[in-house]
Amino acid sequence: MRKKRPYLIAEIGVNFYDTAKVLEISPLEAAKLYIDKVAEAGIDCAKFQSYKADTIVSKNSPAYWDTAKEPTKTQYELFLKHDSFGEKEYGELCKYTHSKGLDFTSTPFDYASADYLEDMVDFYKISSSDLSNIPFIKHIGAKGKPVVISVGASYLSEVDEAIRALREVGCKDITILHCVLSYPTAPEDANLRIIETLKRDFPEVKIGFSDHVAPDDTMMTLAAAYMLGAEVIEKHFTLDKTLPGNDHYHAGEPEDFKKAIENFEWIDMVLGSGEKTVLECERVSRREARRSLVLTRNMKAGEVISKEDLIPKRPGTGISPVYTDVVVGRCIVRDAAEDTILTWDLV
């Protein structure tokens, strides 16, 4: 994972199913098209979701999303629309993603998915919805791969319990993502300072942000998360935010991600290195804007310089005022006019 700008995950999820219908292509073709666009946008990782409706939710589980945007009334109905992929399809998508120079992962929502994904994913992603599913967390953590875990809709004690569970089974590479489990998240609910809280309370792991705030022209939510220390940033990805369906309405399009990356790079640029030194662009200004010791009167060779004979003036090309006490009491070695900038060869 990159150490400068944040490692960026495009949460494709199952959005490609809706795009497949619109473009009248197969879901697999649509998924590959999404991967193409993720690569073109300069994102680091393409992420999917692996589940079956029958193992993720009971048939009467109510919707918890904005039904004005996604009108499906039960979770089961929604998941059933997007659960046709299995090991074969994700295996093909893994190879295709890697051929594009991207990392690949898919969030497993059951044990079977977690097992068949083991040889595919570059890291496991655990959903906020499974934060209290400690046996499942341990099952994933024991596989020896890096784990990224979202912690939306949780108390700090629950986060601590999940991280302890991962460590108990030997997981050493852990990233916690601050997340708000609300679709879309209102900007005033983003609560990005939780990133600082997590960095303080879990200093030994990486901290990031999984974003559900609807994108705007500035993409400042992600920029703010990075400024607060997010090392990994995940956001839902779509090719068309206006599509009806699961996650399009709060997802970012390729141009949104490009804007976010531009923001990260600009932040990196203006933050600089942190080393306090004289920059090349300051050298002339430093010389011309600092002060030198300047004579207040005409002086003859051999005269002793008093404090009253000196005034600090710009530019800083002569003796610095820091050496005033060294200069006072010495003699002028040759005639010098008032307003002469003193140099060491004059005293």
C-alpha positions in Angstrom: 0.0 0.0 0.0 1.2 3.5 -0.8 2.7 5.6 2.0 2.2 9.0 0.5 -1.3 9.7 -0.7 -3.9 7.3 0.7 -4.4 3.9 -0.7 -7.6 4.2 -2.6 -10.2 1.4 -2.9 -13.1 1.6 -5.4 -16.0 -0.3 -3.9 -17.6 -1.6 -7.0 -19.7 -3.9 -4.9 -22.6 -5.1 -7.2 -23.2 -1.9 -9.1 -22.1 -3.5 -12.3 -25.3 -5.6 -12.4 -27.4 -2.4 -13.0 -24.9 -1.2 -15.6 -25.1 -4.5 -17.4 -28.9 -4.1 -17.8 -28.5 -0.5 -19.2 -25.8 -1.4 -21.6 -27.4 -4.8 -22.5 -24.2 -6.7 -21.8 -23.5 -9.6 -19.4 -22.8 -8.8 -15.7 -19.2 -10.2 -16.2 -18.6 -7.9 -19.1 -19.9 -5.0 -17.0 -17.7 -5.9 -14.1 -14.7 -5.9 -16.3 -15.7 -2.5 -17.7 -15.8 -1.2 -14.1 -12.3 -2.6 -13.6 -11.1 -0.8 -16.7 -12.5 2.5 -15.4 -11.0 2.0 -12.0 -7.6 1.5 -13.6 -8.0 4.6 -15.8 -8.9 6.7 -12.8 -5.6 5.9 -11.0 -7.3 4.0 -8.2 -5.3 1.3 -6.3 -7.8 -1.5 -5.7 -11.0 -2.8 -7.3 -13.3 -4.3 -4.6 -16.5 -6.4 -5.0 -18.9 -8.1 -2.6 -19.4 -11.9 -2.4 -22.6 -13.2 -1.0 -25.7 -15.3 -1.5 -29.1 -13.9 -0.4 -29.9 -17.1 1.5 -26.9 -16.9 3.7 -26.6 -13.2 4.3 -30.1 -12.3 5.5 -33.5 -13.7 6.6 -36.3 -13.3 4.1 -38.2 -10.6 6.1 -35.3 -8.3 6.9 -36.4 -4.7 6.3 -34.6 -2.1 4.2 -32.2 0.2 6.1 -31.3 2.5 3.1 -33.0 5.5 1.5 -36.0 3.8 -0.2 -36.6 6.9 -2.2 -33.3 6.1 -4.0 -33.5 2.3 -3.8 -37.2 1.2 -3.5 -36.6 -2.5 -2.7 -38.4 -3.1 0.6 -36.5 -6.0 2.0 -32.8 -6.8 2.2 -33.4 -10.3 0.9 -35.1 -9.0 -2.3 -32.2 -6.7 -2.9 -29.5 -9.2 -2.3 -31.3 -11.8 -4.4 -30.9 -9.4 -7.4 -27.1 -9.4 -7.2 -26.0 -12.8 -6.0 -25.4 -14.8 -9.1 -21.5 -14.6 -9.0 -19.5 -17.3 -7.3 -16.0 -18.7 -7.2 -15.6 -19.0 -11.0 -16.7 -15.4 -11.7 -14.6 -13.8 -9.0 -11.6 -15.9 -10.0 -11.9 -14.5 -13.5 -12.4 -10.9 -12.2 -9.3 -11.4 -9.9 -7.1 -12.3 -12.9 -8.5 -9.5 -14.9 -8.0 -7.0 -12.1 -4.4 -8.0 -11.6 -3.8 -7.8 -15.4 -4.7 -4.1 -15.1 -2.1 -3.6 -12.4 -4.7 -3.2 -9.6 -5.1 -5.0 -6.3 -8.2 -7.2 -6.0 -10.5 -7.9 -3.1 -14.1 -8.8 -2.4 -15.9 -8.6 0.9 -17.1 -12.1 1.9 -20.4 -12.3 3.7 -20.3 -16.0 4.5 -17.8 -18.7 5.3 -17.9 -20.3 1.8 -17.1 -16.9 0.2 -14.3 -16.3 2.6 -12.7 -19.7 1.8 -12.9 -19.5 -2.0 -11.6 -15.9 -2.0 -8.5 -16.9 0.0 -6.3 -17.5 -3.1 -7.7 -14.4 -4.9 -7.7 -11.4 -2.6 -4.7 -9.2 -1.9 -6.3 -8.5 1.5 -9.6 -9.3 3.2 -12.3 -6.6 3.7 -14.7 -7.1 6.5 -18.0 -5.2 6.5 -19.2 -3.1 9.4 -22.2 -5.4 9.4 -20.0 -8.2 10.6 -18.1 -6.3 13.3 -19.9 -8.3 16.1 -19.6 -11.6 14.1 -16.5 -12.6 16.1 -16.4 -16.2 15.0 -16.4 -15.1 11.3 -13.8 -12.4 12.0 -11.5 -15.0 13.6 -12.1 -17.4 10.6 -10.9 -14.6 8.2 -8.1 -13.4 10.5 -6.6 -16.9 10.8 -5.9 -17.1 7.1 -2.7 -15.0 7.4 -3.7 -12.2 5.0 -4.0 -8.5 5.7 -7.4 -7.5 7.0 -9.3 -4.2 6.4 -12.3 -3.8 8.7 -15.0 -1.1 8.7 -16.4 -0.1 12.0 -19.6 1.8 11.2 -22.5 1.9 13.7 -20.4 0.6 16.5 -19.1 1.5 20.0 -15.4 1.8 20.6 -15.6 -1.3 22.9 -16.9 -3.3 19.9 -14.0 -2.1 17.7 -11.6 -3.2 20.4 -13.2 -6.6 20.7 -13.0 -7.2 16.9 -9.3 -6.1 16.8 -8.5 -8.4 19.7 -10.2 -11.3 17.9 -8.0 -10.7 14.8 -4.9 -10.6 16.9 -5.8 -13.7 18.9 -5.7 -15.7 15.6 -2.4 -14.2 14.5 -3.5 -11.5 12.1 -0.7 -8.9 12.1 -1.6 -6.5 9.3 -4.9 -4.7 10.3 -6.5 -1.5 9.0 -9.5 0.0 10.7 -11.8 2.1 8.5 -14.0 4.8 10.2 -17.4 4.5 8.6 -21.0 5.8 9.0 -23.5 3.1 8.3 -26.0 5.5 6.6 -26.7 5.6 2.9 -26.1 8.3 1.9 -24.3 9.9 4.9 -25.2 13.5 5.4 -22.0 15.6 5.5 -22.8 16.7 9.1 -22.9 13.1 10.2 -19.5 12.2 8.6 -17.8 12.7 12.0 -14.4 12.5 10.5 -12.7 13.3 13.8 -13.3 9.7 14.6 -10.2 9.1 12.5 -8.2 10.9 15.1 -9.9 8.9 17.9 -9.0 5.6 16.2 -5.4 6.7 15.6 -5.1 7.6 19.2 -6.7 4.4 20.6 -5.2 2.0 18.1 -1.8 3.4 17.4 -0.4 0.0 16.3 -2.7 -0.4 13.2 -3.4 1.6 10.1 -6.5 3.9 10.1 -8.6 4.9 7.2 -12.1 5.9 6.1 -14.9 4.2 4.2 -17.1 7.0 2.8 -20.8 7.1 2.2 -21.2 10.8 1.7 -22.6 11.6 -1.7 -19.9 13.1 -3.8 -19.8 16.8 -4.8 -17.7 18.8 -7.2 -14.9 19.4 -4.6 -14.6 15.8 -3.1 -13.6 17.6 0.1 -14.9 14.9 2.4 -12.1 12.6 1.2 -9.5 15.4 1.3 -10.5 16.2 4.9 -10.2 12.5 5.8 -6.7 12.4 4.4 -5.8 15.6 6.3 -6.9 13.9 9.5 -4.6 11.0 8.8 -6.6 8.4 6.8 -4.1 6.0 5.2 -6.7 4.0 3.3 -9.8 5.4 1.8 -12.7 3.4 0.4 -15.6 4.7 -1.6 -18.4 3.2 -3.6 -17.7 3.3 -7.4 -20.2 3.6 -10.3 -20.2 4.6 -13.9 -23.4 6.5 -13.5 -24.6 8.1 -10.3 -28.1 8.6 -11.7 -28.8 4.9 -12.1 -31.5 3.5 -9.8 -30.3 0.7 -7.7 -28.2 -0.5 -4.8 -25.3 1.9 -4.3 -25.2 4.3 -7.2 -26.8 7.3 -5.5 -23.9 7.7 -3.0 -21.1 6.4 -5.2 -18.4 8.3 -7.0 -18.0 8.2 -10.8 -14.4 8.0 -12.3 -14.2 11.8 -12.5 -15.0 12.1 -8.8 -12.2 9.7 -8.0 -9.8 11.6 -10.3 -10.7 14.8 -8.5 -10.1 13.1 -5.1 -6.7 12.0 -6.3 -5.8 15.5 -7.5 -6.8 16.8 -4.0 -4.5 14.2 -2.4 -1.6 15.1 -4.6 -2.2 18.8 -4.0 -2.3 18.2 -0.2 1.0 16.2 -0.4 2.5 19.0 -2.4 1.6 21.8 -0.1 2.3 19.8 3.1 5.9 19.3 1.9 8.5 17.3 3.9 8.3 18.8 7.4 12.0 19.6 7.4 12.6 23.2 8.4 15.3 24.5 6.1 15.8 27.3 3.6 14.1 26.4 0.4 15.6 27.2 -3.0 12.8 29.5 -3.7 13.6 31.5 -0.6 17.3 32.1 -1.1 17.1 35.4 -3.0 14.3 36.7 -0.6 16.4 35.6 2.4 19.4 37.6 1.1 17.5 40.7 0.1 14.9 40.9 3.0 17.2 40.2 5.9 19.4 43.0 7.4 23.0 43.9 7.6 25.0 46.4 9.7 25.1 49.7 7.9 27.0 52.9 8.8 25.1 55.9 10.1 27.9 58.4 9.3 31.0 58.8 7.2 34.0 57.2 8.8 37.7 57.5 8.3 40.2 54.6 8.3 41.3 53.8 11.8 38.2 55.2 13.6 36.7 52.9 16.3 33.1 51.8 15.5 30.6 52.6 18.3 27.1 51.2 18.6 25.7 54.6 17.5 27.6 54.2 14.2 25.5 51.2 13.2 21.9 50.6 12.1 20.5 47.3 10.8 19.1 47.7 7.2 18.3 45.6 4.2 19.7 43.8 2.3 21.3 41.0 4.2 24.5 40.9 2.0 26.8 42.2 4.7 27.5 41.5 8.4 24.4 40.2 10.2 23.1 42.3 13.2 23.7 39.1 15.3 27.4 40.1 15.2 26.8 43.7 16.5 28.8 43.1 19.7 31.7 41.7 17.7 31.8 44.7 15.4 31.5 47.4 18.1 35.0 48.4 19.3 36.7 47.4 16.1 38.3 49.9 13.6 37.3 50.8 10.1 40.2 49.7 7.9 39.5 52.2 5.2 37.4 55.3 4.5 33.7 54.4 4.3 30.7 56.6 3.5 27.4 56.9 5.4 25.0 54.0 4.4 27.8 51.7 3.6 26.9 48.0 4.2 29.6 46.6 6.4 31.4 43.5 5.3 34.1 41.7 7.3 36.9 43.1 5.1 36.0 46.6 6.3 36.5 46.0 10.0 
